[in-house]
Amino acid sequence: MRGVTVTLYEKTQTGADPFGAPVWTETPATVENVLIGEPTSDDIITATDLYGKRIRWMLGIPKGDTHDWRDARIEWTDAYGTTHKLRSFGFPITGVAALVPTPWHMKVRCEEIE
C-alpha cells in the first residue's frame, strides 16, 4: 500500500491589518505518501459534534512529517484527473510513531471546499 502526493498550503503570518488581525501568506509544499480515505460513521458523528463540520476525507500522514496540518488548505488529484480541494480542521490525531507498524502515524480530518 502506498499513498499519493498532495499539495499542502502552509500559512505564514506576514503582518497585521489596520485592525490588528493577522495577515497570512500561503506557500505550497509537496507531501508524498499521504493516504486518503473515507471517514467512518464514528468519525462523522464526532466531527459534527465537536466542530460542527462535515468531514469528507481522512488523511494518513507519513512518519517524520513536520508540517503543520491544522486549518490548512490541501489539494490532490485522483486517478480520474479530478482535483480535490480540502480544508483540514481540528487537531491531528497522532499515534506514537514507534508503536505504529505502518509508515503513517497521524490522521487529519478534512472537509471539501470549492
trRosetta pair geometry for C-beta under 8 A, 3 or more apart (Angstrom, degrees):
i j d omega theta_ij theta_ji phi_ij phi_ji
1 35 7.6 23 153 -103 114 117
2 33 6.2 -74 -169 -125 82 83
3 32 7.2 133 86 159 104 53
3 33 4.1 94 50 -175 112 39
3 34 4.5 169 164 60 140 22
3 35 4.5 -96 -99 -59 107 51
3 36 7.2 112 -150 -10 90 73
3 60 6.7 -142 -91 76 130 100
3 62 7.0 -134 22 -54 147 104
3 104 7.4 106 -49 -70 134 126
4 33 7.9 130 36 -103 17 15
4 34 6.1 -51 64 63 64 79
4 35 8.0 107 14 -106 75 24
4 36 6.3 -25 30 -2 118 117
4 76 5.8 92 110 -164 129 130
5 30 6.0 -3 -175 -171 109 100
5 31 7.0 161 -154 83 60 43
5 32 4.9 -23 -101 -107 86 67
5 33 7.8 20 -79 -18 59 39
5 34 7.3 100 -120 21 18 98
5 76 7.3 164 94 -128 47 96
6 30 7.6 157 82 -153 38 54
6 31 5.4 -17 62 62 86 95
6 34 4.8 -35 2 43 119 149
6 36 7.7 128 -67 -62 126 117
6 59 7.4 -27 -20 -135 166 135
6 74 5.6 3 168 -172 127 103
6 75 6.8 159 -167 79 77 41
6 76 4.3 -49 -110 -75 85 109
7 28 5.2 -20 -171 -157 110 107
7 29 7.2 142 -160 69 59 38
7 30 6.0 -33 -102 -97 66 61
7 31 7.8 158 -103 19 17 78
7 74 6.9 154 81 -158 55 53
7 75 4.6 -8 57 58 107 93
7 76 7.1 176 17 -72 71 56
8 28 7.4 133 73 -155 40 54
8 29 5.0 -30 68 66 91 93
8 30 7.8 162 21 -97 79 12
8 31 5.3 37 -8 -8 119 121
8 67 5.6 57 110 174 159 158
8 69 7.2 -72 -139 -105 136 73
8 72 5.7 5 -164 156 93 139
8 73 7.8 138 -160 82 46 52
8 74 5.5 -15 -104 -106 64 84
9 26 4.1 9 172 -176 112 119
9 27 6.9 146 -159 63 61 29
9 28 5.6 -33 -99 -92 70 59
9 29 7.6 161 -96 17 21 75
9 72 6.3 167 64 -175 67 85
9 73 4.2 -6 43 68 125 100
9 74 7.2 -144 12 -73 80 37
9 75 7.8 56 -28 -3 103 96
10 26 6.8 144 69 -154 37 61
10 27 5.1 -27 61 62 93 88
10 28 7.8 153 14 -109 78 9
10 29 5.4 40 -17 -6 114 123
10 67 6.4 -117 -88 -150 112 101
10 68 6.7 96 -136 47 92 93
10 72 7.0 -19 -98 -131 43 120
11 24 4.6 -18 -162 -167 105 130
11 25 7.3 139 -153 69 55 38
11 26 5.8 -31 -92 -95 63 71
11 68 7.7 -80 42 85 84 125
11 71 7.7 -23 3 103 145 95
11 72 7.0 -145 -11 -110 99 75
12 24 6.7 135 66 -157 36 72
12 25 5.2 -27 64 62 91 89
12 26 7.9 163 18 -91 75 23
12 27 6.4 26 -3 -4 118 114
13 22 4.9 -57 -132 -166 113 122
13 23 7.0 104 -158 70 66 49
13 24 5.8 -48 -97 -98 51 68
14 23 5.4 -63 65 101 85 96
14 24 6.7 121 9 -138 88 18
14 25 4.7 57 -31 -15 132 112
15 22 7.6 149 93 -155 34 57
15 23 4.8 -6 70 48 79 118
16 20 5.4 -11 175 -147 132 33
16 21 6.4 147 -158 71 81 31
16 22 5.8 -53 -101 -102 73 40
16 23 6.1 -176 -102 -2 16 91
17 20 7.2 -46 67 24 68 18
17 21 5.0 -4 36 58 110 87
17 22 7.9 24 -1 88 82 5
17 23 5.7 118 -47 -58 79 105
26 73 6.6 -4 -139 39 147 125
29 67 6.4 -179 91 -105 148 132
31 34 5.6 61 114 -44 106 122
31 61 7.6 -33 165 -137 143 86
31 62 7.7 -177 174 24 99 106
31 65 6.5 43 -145 -130 122 129
31 67 6.4 -78 -80 -1 133 151
32 62 7.5 -5 92 1 63 148
33 62 4.7 47 100 -58 113 139
33 103 6.7 -57 162 123 134 135
33 104 7.9 -157 141 -73 96 95
34 59 5.5 -13 177 -168 111 106
34 60 6.5 157 -170 73 56 61
34 61 6.3 -9 -122 -105 90 50
34 62 6.8 -99 -82 -18 54 90
34 76 7.5 -127 78 -86 126 144
35 59 6.7 143 78 -166 60 49
35 60 3.2 10 50 43 114 118
35 104 5.6 -49 5 -66 122 164
36 57 5.8 -22 -163 -168 90 124
36 58 7.7 146 -157 77 43 49
36 59 5.9 -16 -100 -107 64 70
36 60 7.7 -124 -51 19 28 81
36 76 6.6 -152 -65 80 151 161
37 57 7.1 130 70 -162 33 73
37 58 5.1 -28 72 65 87 96
37 59 7.9 162 25 -89 70 25
37 60 7.0 44 4 -21 111 104
38 57 6.9 -63 -101 -115 42 54
38 58 7.1 37 130 16 9 94
39 43 3.6 -125 -172 90 111 136
39 44 5.4 138 108 -53 127 77
39 47 7.3 -34 -161 -7 167 137
39 55 4.8 46 -21 118 161 124
39 56 7.5 145 0 125 112 6
39 57 7.2 172 -31 -151 89 9
39 58 5.0 120 -82 -35 74 109
39 109 7.4 38 -88 -127 132 88
40 43 4.7 105 50 2 71 101
40 44 7.3 -132 97 -4 42 86
41 44 5.6 -50 -150 34 37 114
41 45 6.4 36 153 -17 67 105
42 45 5.9 -55 -146 38 32 109
42 46 6.1 30 157 -17 66 110
43 46 5.9 -59 -144 40 27 110
43 47 6.1 25 160 -18 65 110
43 55 5.8 -96 139 86 99 158
43 58 6.4 -56 -162 -67 164 128
43 109 7.1 -178 -176 -108 109 109
44 47 6.1 -57 -145 38 25 108
44 48 6.3 22 157 -16 62 110
44 54 7.4 7 -149 -153 90 65
44 55 5.6 -140 -105 50 57 106
45 48 5.9 -60 -148 39 28 109
45 49 6.1 23 157 -16 65 111
46 49 5.8 -58 -143 40 28 108
46 50 5.9 9 166 -4 67 115
47 50 6.3 -62 -133 47 24 98
47 51 5.5 -36 -172 39 64 113
47 53 5.9 -70 160 75 102 80
47 54 7.3 98 111 -140 122 16
47 55 4.0 100 39 -33 172 117
47 89 7.7 96 -154 84 106 116
47 90 7.1 -108 -124 -25 84 146
47 109 5.7 173 -103 -163 127 149
48 51 7.4 -67 -104 58 11 71
48 52 6.6 44 -162 -116 49 24
48 53 7.1 -135 -97 61 48 34
48 54 6.8 27 -85 -91 94 54
48 55 7.7 -104 -41 -2 72 90
50 90 6.8 56 112 -103 128 126
51 89 5.6 117 -172 137 157 128
51 90 5.6 -92 -64 -61 141 104
51 109 7.9 161 16 106 156 148
53 89 5.5 56 44 63 163 165
53 111 5.2 -93 169 -59 118 142
54 111 6.0 97 75 -125 64 110
55 58 7.3 31 170 -63 123 78
55 109 5.1 -67 -121 -163 118 105
55 110 7.0 87 -152 63 73 37
55 111 6.3 -93 -112 -78 33 74
56 86 7.2 -146 68 -119 118 101
56 110 6.2 -63 59 103 86 78
56 111 5.4 96 3 -139 103 41
56 112 4.4 22 9 -25 172 93
57 84 7.5 83 -35 152 152 147
57 86 6.1 -66 44 -110 128 142
57 110 4.5 -17 66 65 93 113
57 112 7.4 95 -8 -61 101 81
58 107 5.5 -13 -175 -166 106 107
58 108 7.1 148 -162 70 54 46
58 109 6.4 -26 -107 -101 71 53
58 110 7.3 179 -88 20 23 86
59 69 7.7 -148 78 -156 133 140
59 74 7.3 -69 -57 157 156 171
59 88 7.6 -64 22 -97 130 113
59 107 6.9 147 74 -157 50 52
59 108 4.4 -15 57 56 105 100
59 110 6.1 58 -18 -17 107 124
60 102 7.9 -36 -180 120 138 136
60 104 3.8 24 164 179 108 157
60 106 7.3 135 -161 76 47 51
60 107 6.1 -24 -97 -99 58 69
61 65 5.1 -104 169 47 106 150
61 69 6.6 -103 -74 -56 149 154
61 92 7.0 -17 9 -152 142 141
61 104 6.2 128 68 -151 31 91
61 105 7.3 -56 82 59 80 58
61 106 4.0 -23 53 71 114 106
61 107 7.4 -161 8 -77 87 19
61 108 6.1 68 -36 -17 115 111
62 65 5.4 109 70 -34 73 112
62 103 5.4 -19 -136 145 90 96
62 104 5.5 -66 -96 -96 43 68
62 105 7.8 44 178 15 24 77
63 97 4.8 108 -133 -143 115 116
63 100 7.5 178 -73 74 118 120
63 103 5.9 -118 11 -174 101 54
63 104 6.9 -150 -30 -108 73 18
63 105 4.9 64 -85 0 84 117
64 97 7.9 103 -42 -139 58 150
65 106 7.3 -109 57 33 119 134
67 72 7.7 47 150 -94 112 168
68 72 6.8 151 107 -61 72 126
69 72 5.4 -93 -154 16 40 134
69 88 5.3 -64 164 122 82 175
69 92 5.1 66 71 -59 126 127
69 106 7.5 149 20 137 153 135
69 108 4.7 -92 155 -106 140 141
70 88 6.6 -127 -136 107 18 118
70 90 7.7 -117 -130 97 81 27
70 91 6.4 -13 -100 -110 111 52
70 92 7.0 -105 -65 -19 75 88
71 87 7.2 -3 -155 178 51 93
71 88 6.3 -112 -65 82 13 81
71 89 6.4 49 -88 -106 64 53
72 87 7.4 179 86 -152 34 54
72 88 4.9 18 46 29 78 117
73 85 7.3 -16 -169 -170 95 88
73 86 7.3 149 -161 84 48 53
73 87 5.7 -25 -101 -101 62 73
73 113 7.5 -67 -129 45 92 147
74 85 7.7 150 82 -160 50 43
74 86 4.4 -22 67 68 97 104
74 87 7.4 171 20 -86 81 23
74 88 6.3 65 -11 -34 122 97
74 110 6.4 -69 47 -120 131 141
75 83 5.9 1 -171 -177 107 102
75 84 6.8 163 -151 81 55 53
75 85 5.4 -15 -100 -103 87 64
75 86 7.2 177 -80 21 37 77
76 83 7.4 172 91 -149 27 61
76 84 5.5 -11 62 53 75 100
76 86 7.7 3 13 3 93 118
77 81 6.4 -13 -177 -147 111 31
77 82 6.8 162 -151 79 66 35
77 83 4.9 -33 -93 -94 82 68
77 84 7.4 172 -92 11 30 73
78 81 7.3 -47 73 19 69 19
78 82 5.1 0 37 56 107 89
78 84 6.7 64 -30 -20 99 112
84 112 6.8 -78 -165 -123 95 95
85 112 7.1 85 76 -164 63 65
85 113 5.1 -80 118 72 101 83
85 114 6.8 110 68 -123 130 12
86 110 4.0 8 -178 178 128 131
86 111 6.7 145 -156 73 75 35
86 112 6.2 -52 -102 -103 68 43
86 113 6.5 127 -135 13 16 90
87 110 6.6 146 70 -154 32 78
87 111 5.6 -22 61 61 87 87
87 113 4.9 63 -16 -32 108 131
88 92 7.8 -8 179 -72 137 86
88 108 5.0 -37 -132 171 128 115
88 109 6.5 114 -155 78 72 53
88 110 5.1 -49 -92 -93 60 79
89 109 5.8 -57 63 96 74 104
89 110 7.3 132 11 -113 76 32
89 111 6.3 21 -2 -4 123 107
90 109 5.2 28 44 45 123 127
92 106 4.9 15 163 -178 127 113
92 107 6.6 161 -166 76 76 42
92 108 4.9 -35 -109 -88 94 78
93 106 6.7 153 79 -160 51 59
93 107 4.3 -9 57 56 107 98
93 108 7.8 -162 22 -69 73 34
94 105 6.5 37 -159 134 69 90
94 106 4.7 -14 -104 -107 73 92
95 99 6.7 -118 160 75 103 98
95 100 4.6 96 106 -58 135 127
95 105 4.7 -122 62 -167 92 81
95 106 7.1 -150 19 -74 72 46
96 99 4.3 46 83 21 107 112
96 100 6.8 163 78 -19 53 89
96 105 7.5 -99 89 -162 17 127
97 100 6.1 -61 -141 33 30 107
97 105 4.6 -55 -100 -78 69 171
100 104 7.4 -92 144 88 139 47
100 105 4.5 161 44 -107 155 89
102 105 7.6 173 77 -64 83 61
